[in-house]
Amino acid sequence: KNPILPTMANNDGKEICKQYAAYLAVEENVVSNMTIGVGSGSTIVYAVNKIAELYSSKKLENITCVPTSFQSEQLILDKKLPLGDLKQNWQIDVAIDGADEV
């Protein structure tokens, strides 16, 4: 159990919860030497921010980020992450996408 989650939900912190979920997804599923599929949606911004933080601090190395849309491509470029395309990087190790509605 994580004691932070109930507090975030009670604070009407939808964005905080999305950020926490994105950070957790990255921390638990992304490691060095991966090809990462980067989806779209409002939550993906937080995931890419976390990937960029880890990449710039050298805690994450030798990655390729493959976007699913123009917007996610721009986000990858803005954060100076290594950009790949699906034609050359068709074996995706992990894909992260938002789940704004289920």
N, C-alpha and C positions, 0 to 999 in steps of 0.2 A: 504494500500500500504506500502511496505517496501522499504525505500530509499536505503538500502544496496544492494539489488539484481541487479539493473542496473550497479552499480559500479563494482560489482564482475564480471558480464558478460563482461563488457567492458575491464577489465584487463586481458582478456584471461584466466580467472580463473576457468577453468572447475573443477579442484579439489576443489577449494574453494566453488564453487556452490554445489558440491556433499556433501561436509562437512556440509554446511549450511542446505541443504535439510535433511540430516540424523539427525542432531541435532534437527531440527524443528520437524521431525517425532517422535523422542523420547520425546521431551518436550511436545508435544501436545497429545500424545497417550499412553504413558507408565506411570503408577502410581504404588504405592506399592501394594502388594498382588496380583500381576499378574503372569500368566504363559505367557512367551514371546517366540514366535517363532523367531528364528534367521536364516535368509536366508544366501545366499552367494552373491558373487559379490564384486566389488571394493568399493561400497558405504557402505556396511555393516560394514566395519572396523570402519568407523566414528561413526555409530550408536552404536556399541558395546563400543567404547571408551566413548561415552556420557553416556551410561548406567552404565559403570564401574565408571565413575566420580561421578554420582549421588549415586550409591550404596556405594562407599567407604566413601562418605561424609554423609551417613545416610539419605539422602533426598529421597532415594528409598529403601524400605525394604521388606523383605519377598517375594522375586521374585524367579522364576525358569526360566532358559533359556533353551529352547529346540532347538537344532541345526537341520538343514536340511542336513548337509554334514559333512564330516570329518574336512574340513577346518574351518567351523564355530564352530565345537566342540573345536578344538584347540584354536581358538580365545577366546571362553568363558573361557576355562581353563587358558589360558595365563593371562587373566584379573581377574582371581580369582572370577568369578561369579558363583552362584549356578547352577549346571548343572542338567538337567533332561532329560528323554528320552520320546519319543512319546508314547510308550506302557503304561507308568505310568502317563503321563501328556497329555492325548489326547484332553483335553479341553483347547485350546489355547485362551487366552484373546485377544491377539494382535500378529500379525506376521509382522516383518519388513524384507524387502528384497530389494535389489538394483534393479533399473530400468535403467541399462546401455544403453539399446536400447529399443525403443518403436516402 
